Amino acid sequence: MSDAKHTARKFALSKWPKGYRIAFRLFVALLIAAASNILLSLWLDTPKMARIRRDNHNLVTQYTILQEKIRSAEHTLADIKHRDQYVYRPLLGIDTLNIPQVYSDYNDSKYADLPDGEYGEMIREGWLNIDRLTRELYYASRSLDDTQDLAENKEEFSTIIPAIWPIDRTKLKYVSSLYGMRMHPKYGYWRMHEGIDLSAPKGTPVYATGNGVVVGSGWRPGYGEIIELNHGFGYKTRYGHLSKRYVQAGDSVTRGQVIGEVGNTGVSSGAHLHYEVRFRDNTVNPIHYFNKDMSPEAYIDLMEQLEESTKSN
Ligand SMILES: [Zn+2]
């Protein structure tokens, strides 16, 4: 028997005392268990990890629902904005509210502290959407305050708004020039025509189109004899090329009151009334203010007629 064989036999387990044998087997079992646990955890989650993943998954789901709710709130808000902008405001004759920078996003540095990583983009997007919603809510509420103000004063407002034709329509020969860019008939270059030209016989009575106060009555280059009314609520009207003026600065006028007569003064070729509507010191298209004494059919008719005449120009 060689020494090696002898040694092997010497260490054979069966030769160990019983207590050691059990302890050794337990130790090996533990070692295998630990090793397999490590190996398995590479493919399978530990219970704790599984719980974290489940929580994480729930959070993402909740977050997605939240995003969906923000989107639906945005839609509702868009609907309110649309009604304010395209229904209430035109109904009350006010322009769209403009608060600079309300619609621009914050710059990126605001979101620099947000966590990066797998869900960074999602969280960032959430913040962006909420910020946008907050701003638009502010905008919409400001706008509705405005609208409410006017609605409360609607009684008065409806009397001042320049809402009738400045001359008797049966006296109107034709609309000789529309509001907008045009080749100037006398100067021969393109420029903005800030009102509408209503061709009518000299002496045709000119009406104040809304209640107001005369702020100008006299001669002005280009306009000739002109009357300017201030109606309040941001509205002014101008009546140019008159042959006669019946009112003076400071006079109060009511809608339909005769303030002068059609003429051919100033830069004008033929008797006509140059009629201008100004809102907050910007000219607007007077056509949109003729609706009060026109049936919808007549209005459509006129619009078509005007469209034709612009095409042929
Ligand atoms: Zn004109």
Residues whose N, C-alpha, C, O or C-beta is under 5 A from the ligand:
A	BS01	ZN	I196 D197 H274
